[in-house]
Amino acid sequence: MIYFVGAGPGAPDLITLRGAELLKTADAIVFAGSLVNPEILSLAKDGCELYNSARMTLDEIIAVLLRIQRAGGMAVRLHTGDPSVYGAIREQMDRLSTLDIPFEICPGVSSFCGGAAALKAEYTLPAVSQSVIITRIAGKTHVPERESIRSFAAHQATMVIFLSAGLTEDLQKELLAGGYEAETPVAIVYKVSWPDEKIVRCTVGTLSAAATESSIKNHALIMVGGFLGSDYELSKLYDPAFTTSFRHGIKE
């Protein structure tokens, strides 16, 4: 069996219990070396083969997984965060399916969840935003025009922007062109949950300058929206006048 495992955002203790057990029993681990905290690899058993996928092609990754599986072993393909978010796992899974190799996915804690925790923030606030857009700005990898930063910005929803810390000048222009006010709060979170985590707070209008001043060019999330402000309405969930299936509201 091949397991795709989410390593979490960085801190070793943020991997899931299931993911940790899979690492402990794996005969080989192919890990995303540019992003996965190497401390997590300490869970590997003696004799486990370790491969850094940052230096590998898709064919080389599949060759390792195929060899381990055909030898009767178990391999883990270790991705950062949760494999389903910018993990490029579809192409790996399709290749395994073509080769009739069974695989399963063990979800992980995405960095966008870790980012909210670091900021002590809630993405979905009543009367502010009830939607979270996870996206990236176009760079070396194409982004469909219908999913441009500018088009998403028009919704004024919460935005969590991956893989864009090195393109903040273009990102700032697109956010402003899409409709965000220059004063809209922004947080740049570098290496979420790592020992050297850094949080930079700024606004849409100062985003590029703040990123440059802090020397953040990669390994960072950029969060945009009113959820970072102080204004919001209280949830109806705990309103004493609100009736739910568990309690009756008290009439004032």
matplotlib code that plots the C-alpha trace (Angstrom):
import matplotlib.pyplot as plt

x = [0.0, 1.1, -0.1, -0.2, 0.2, -0.2, 2.6, 0.8, 2.1, 5.5, 5.5, 6.2, 3.3, 0.8, 0.9, -2.2, -2.0, -2.7, 0.0, 2.5, 1.7, 2.1, 5.5, 6.6, 5.8, 6.8, 9.6, 10.2, 9.3, 9.3, 9.1, 8.7, 12.1, 11.7, 8.7, 8.4, 10.1, 12.9, 12.1, 9.0, 11.3, 12.6, 9.4, 10.8, 11.9, 15.5, 16.2, 13.5, 14.5, 14.3, 13.9, 13.8, 11.3, 12.6, 15.4, 13.2, 11.0, 7.5, 9.0, 11.6, 9.0, 6.8, 9.7, 10.5, 6.9, 6.5, 9.7, 8.7, 5.1, 6.2, 8.7, 5.7, 6.6, 4.7, 5.7, 4.6, 4.5, 4.8, 3.4, 3.4, 0.1, -2.8, -2.0, -5.2, -4.1, -1.4, 0.1, 0.3, -1.0, -3.5, -0.8, 0.8, -2.4, -3.3, 0.0, -0.4, -3.9, -2.6, 0.0, -2.8, -1.0, -3.4, -3.1, -4.9, -4.8, -4.2, -5.3, -3.3, -3.6, -3.3, -1.2, -4.3, -5.7, -2.4, -2.3, -5.6, -4.4, -1.2, -3.2, -5.8, -8.4, -11.6, -12.0, -15.8, -17.3, -21.0, -21.6, -18.0, -17.3, -18.9, -16.6, -12.9, -11.2, -8.0, -6.0, -2.7, -1.5, -0.4, 3.3, 5.2, 2.1, -0.9, -4.1, -7.4, -8.6, -11.9, -10.0, -7.8, -7.0, -8.8, -12.0, -12.0, -11.2, -14.6, -16.4, -14.7, -14.6, -11.7, -8.8, -5.9, -3.3, -0.6, 2.6, 2.6, 5.0, 7.5, 5.0, 3.5, 3.8, 1.6, -0.6, -1.2, -2.2, -4.6, -6.3, -6.8, -8.0, -10.5, -12.1, -10.4, -9.9, -6.2, -7.0, -8.2, -6.1, -3.6, -1.4, 1.7, 2.5, 5.9, 6.6, 3.4, 4.1, 7.8, 10.2, 11.1, 7.5, 7.0, 3.8, 3.7, 0.5, -0.1, -2.8, -3.6, -2.1, 1.2, 1.4, 4.4, 6.4, 5.8, 6.9, 10.0, 10.9, 10.5, 12.5, 9.7, 9.8, 8.6, 7.2, 4.4, 0.7, -1.0, -4.4, -6.7, -10.0, -12.1, -11.9, -8.6, -10.4, -12.3, -15.9, -18.3, -21.7, -22.1, -23.1, -26.8, -25.6, -25.2, -27.8, -30.2, -33.2, -32.1, -33.8, -31.9, -32.6, -30.8, -32.4, -35.4, -34.7, -35.7, -38.1, -37.1]
y = [0.0, 3.6, 6.3, 10.0, 11.7, 15.3, 16.4, 19.5, 23.1, 22.5, 21.8, 18.0, 17.6, 18.9, 15.8, 13.6, 10.4, 8.3, 10.1, 9.5, 5.8, 5.4, 7.1, 4.8, 1.7, 2.8, 1.0, 4.1, 7.8, 10.2, 13.6, 17.2, 18.3, 22.0, 22.3, 19.3, 19.9, 17.3, 16.7, 14.8, 12.2, 11.2, 9.1, 6.8, 3.4, 2.1, 1.1, 3.2, 4.6, 8.4, 10.3, 14.1, 14.7, 18.3, 16.7, 14.2, 14.1, 12.5, 9.4, 9.1, 9.4, 6.8, 4.4, 4.4, 3.8, 1.1, -0.7, -0.7, -1.8, -4.7, -5.8, -6.1, -3.0, 0.1, 3.6, 7.0, 10.0, 12.8, 16.2, 19.4, 20.6, 18.7, 16.9, 18.1, 21.8, 22.6, 19.1, 18.0, 14.6, 14.1, 13.3, 10.9, 9.1, 8.8, 7.2, 4.8, 3.9, 3.2, 0.8, -0.8, 0.2, 0.7, 3.9, 5.9, 9.4, 10.5, 14.1, 16.7, 20.1, 22.7, 25.8, 27.9, 26.4, 26.9, 30.5, 31.3, 29.8, 31.8, 35.0, 34.0, 34.7, 33.4, 33.4, 33.4, 36.2, 37.2, 40.4, 40.3, 37.2, 33.8, 32.5, 31.6, 31.7, 29.7, 30.7, 31.9, 34.6, 33.6, 33.0, 30.2, 28.2, 29.5, 30.5, 30.5, 34.0, 33.3, 32.6, 35.7, 37.5, 40.5, 38.6, 37.0, 40.3, 41.6, 39.3, 41.0, 37.5, 36.3, 35.4, 33.0, 33.3, 30.6, 30.7, 34.4, 35.9, 36.6, 38.4, 40.9, 44.0, 42.3, 40.9, 44.3, 45.8, 43.0, 43.2, 46.9, 46.6, 43.9, 46.2, 45.9, 49.2, 50.2, 50.1, 46.5, 44.5, 41.9, 39.4, 37.8, 34.6, 33.1, 29.4, 28.8, 26.8, 26.6, 27.9, 30.9, 31.7, 35.4, 37.5, 40.8, 42.8, 45.5, 46.6, 45.9, 49.3, 48.6, 44.8, 45.0, 47.3, 45.3, 42.0, 43.7, 45.3, 42.0, 40.1, 37.5, 36.0, 32.5, 29.9, 32.4, 32.8, 36.1, 36.6, 39.4, 40.6, 42.3, 39.2, 40.7, 43.8, 44.4, 44.9, 41.9, 40.7, 38.1, 34.7, 33.6, 30.3, 31.4, 34.2, 33.5, 34.4, 32.0, 28.6, 25.5, 21.8, 21.6, 24.5, 26.9, 30.6, 32.9, 35.6, 39.0]
z = [0.0, -0.7, 1.6, 0.9, 4.3, 5.3, 7.5, 8.8, 8.6, 10.2, 14.0, 14.4, 16.9, 14.4, 12.3, 12.9, 15.0, 11.9, 9.9, 12.7, 12.9, 9.1, 9.3, 12.1, 10.0, 6.5, 4.7, 2.6, 2.9, -0.1, 1.6, 0.3, 1.5, 0.7, 3.0, 5.5, 8.9, 9.0, 12.7, 11.6, 9.9, 13.3, 13.5, 10.8, 11.9, 11.6, 8.0, 6.5, 3.1, 2.9, -0.4, -0.8, -3.6, -4.0, -6.1, -7.9, -11.0, -11.1, -12.8, -10.1, -7.3, -8.9, -9.5, -5.8, -4.8, -7.3, -6.2, -2.5, -3.3, -5.5, -2.9, -0.5, 1.5, 2.5, 1.4, 2.5, 0.2, 2.8, 1.8, 3.7, 5.2, 3.7, 0.5, -1.2, -1.2, -3.8, -3.2, -6.9, -5.8, -8.6, -11.2, -8.7, -7.9, -11.6, -12.3, -9.5, -10.7, -14.2, -12.6, -10.4, -7.2, -4.3, -2.3, 0.4, 1.7, 5.3, 5.6, 7.4, 9.1, 6.3, 6.8, 6.2, 9.4, 11.2, 10.0, 11.6, 14.8, 14.7, 14.2, 16.8, 14.1, 12.8, 9.0, 9.0, 11.0, 11.0, 8.9, 7.7, 5.7, 5.5, 2.7, 2.5, -0.9, -1.0, -4.1, -5.5, -8.0, -11.4, -11.7, -13.3, -12.9, -14.9, -13.2, -15.2, -15.8, -14.2, -11.0, -11.0, -7.8, -9.2, -9.9, -6.4, -4.7, -6.0, -3.6, -0.5, 1.1, 3.2, 1.1, 1.9, -0.7, -1.1, -3.1, -3.7, -1.2, -3.9, -6.1, -3.6, -5.9, -8.5, -5.8, -4.2, -7.6, -8.3, -4.9, -5.3, -8.8, -7.7, -5.2, -1.8, -0.1, 0.6, 4.3, 4.3, 6.8, 5.7, 7.6, 6.2, 8.1, 7.4, 8.2, 10.1, 13.4, 12.8, 15.5, 13.3, 12.5, 11.7, 11.5, 9.7, 9.8, 7.2, 4.8, 1.1, 0.4, 2.2, 1.4, -1.0, 1.1, 4.2, 2.5, 1.2, 4.5, 6.3, 3.6, 3.2, -0.3, 0.2, 2.7, 3.6, 3.5, 2.8, 4.5, 3.4, 4.7, 7.3, 9.5, 10.7, 11.9, 15.1, 13.8, 13.6, 14.8, 17.5, 16.4, 16.7, 17.9, 21.5, 21.4, 24.4, 22.1, 19.3, 19.2, 18.1, 18.1, 21.5, 23.4, 23.2, 22.9, 25.8, 24.7, 25.9]

ax = plt.figure().add_subplot(projection="3d")
ax.plot(x, y, z, "-o")
ax.set_aspect("equal")
plt.show()
